[in-house]
Amino acid sequence: MKAEEKLKHLYQKVILGHSKQPYHYEKMEEPDHIIEAYNPLCGDKFKLFLKMKDDRIETASFSGYGCAISKASTLSLIHISEPTRPRLI
């Protein structure tokens, strides 16, 4: 597979797929921490909700709006953060 085909596959399958059906895309009830992210240049705005247990992220979710790449990136952060220590993120 050529590099151009790989990039097309990445965008169409992975990025657009994550954008259309994001994992943990919801406002969490009573989170321990809320992280707000806003990009004034493009208008993307997300909130990450974290539920902690024993100094670890037990559960994470997010809500907000932005482009497909921004939403997929936020989703990737959620995937790698569960469960882990906040200082590793």
C-alpha positions as CSV (number, residue, x, y, z in Angstrom):
1,M,0.0,0.0,0.0
2,K,1.4,3.4,-1.0
3,A,1.8,6.2,1.5
4,E,-1.1,8.2,-0.1
5,E,-3.4,5.2,0.2
6,K,-2.3,4.7,3.8
7,L,-3.2,8.3,4.6
8,K,-6.5,8.0,2.9
9,H,-7.3,4.9,4.8
10,L,-6.2,6.5,8.1
11,Y,-8.5,9.5,7.5
12,Q,-11.5,7.7,6.1
13,K,-11.5,4.6,8.4
14,V,-9.9,5.7,11.6
15,I,-10.3,9.5,12.0
16,L,-13.8,9.8,10.4
17,G,-14.8,6.6,12.2
18,H,-13.8,8.0,15.6
19,S,-15.5,11.2,14.8
20,K,-18.8,9.6,13.8
21,Q,-18.9,7.0,16.7
22,P,-16.6,8.3,19.4
23,Y,-15.8,6.2,22.5
24,H,-16.9,7.7,25.8
25,Y,-18.5,10.8,24.2
26,E,-20.7,11.9,27.0
27,K,-20.8,14.3,30.0
28,M,-19.9,12.4,33.1
29,E,-22.0,12.7,36.2
30,E,-19.9,14.0,39.2
31,P,-16.4,13.8,37.7
32,D,-13.4,14.3,40.0
33,H,-11.7,16.5,37.5
34,I,-12.8,18.5,34.4
35,I,-10.2,19.6,31.9
36,E,-11.3,22.3,29.4
37,A,-9.6,22.6,26.0
38,Y,-10.3,25.4,23.6
39,N,-8.5,26.4,20.4
40,P,-9.4,30.0,19.6
41,L,-7.9,29.7,16.1
42,C,-10.4,27.1,14.8
43,G,-13.1,27.1,17.5
44,D,-12.7,23.5,18.7
45,K,-13.8,23.2,22.3
46,F,-13.8,20.0,24.4
47,K,-14.2,19.1,28.1
48,L,-12.6,15.9,29.5
49,F,-14.2,14.4,32.5
50,L,-12.1,12.2,34.8
51,K,-13.1,9.8,37.6
52,M,-10.2,8.9,39.8
53,K,-9.6,5.9,42.1
54,D,-6.4,5.3,44.1
55,D,-4.5,8.1,42.2
56,R,-5.4,6.6,38.9
57,I,-7.8,7.5,36.1
58,E,-10.6,4.9,36.5
59,T,-12.9,6.3,33.8
60,A,-12.7,9.2,31.3
61,S,-15.1,10.7,28.9
62,F,-15.4,13.9,26.9
63,S,-17.9,16.2,25.2
64,G,-17.7,19.2,23.0
65,Y,-17.3,20.1,19.3
66,G,-14.6,20.4,16.8
67,C,-13.3,18.9,13.5
68,A,-12.9,15.2,12.9
69,I,-9.2,15.3,13.6
70,S,-9.7,17.1,16.9
71,K,-12.4,14.7,18.1
72,A,-10.3,11.7,17.0
73,S,-7.3,13.1,18.9
74,T,-9.3,13.6,22.0
75,L,-10.7,10.1,21.7
76,S,-7.1,8.7,21.4
77,L,-6.2,10.6,24.6
78,I,-9.2,8.9,26.4
79,H,-8.1,5.5,25.1
80,I,-4.5,5.8,26.4
81,S,-5.4,7.4,29.7
82,E,-7.6,4.6,31.1
83,P,-6.5,3.4,33.6
84,T,-3.2,5.2,34.3
85,R,-1.7,7.7,36.6
86,P,-2.3,11.4,35.7
87,R,1.4,12.3,35.7
88,L,1.9,9.9,32.8
89,I,-0.4,11.8,30.5
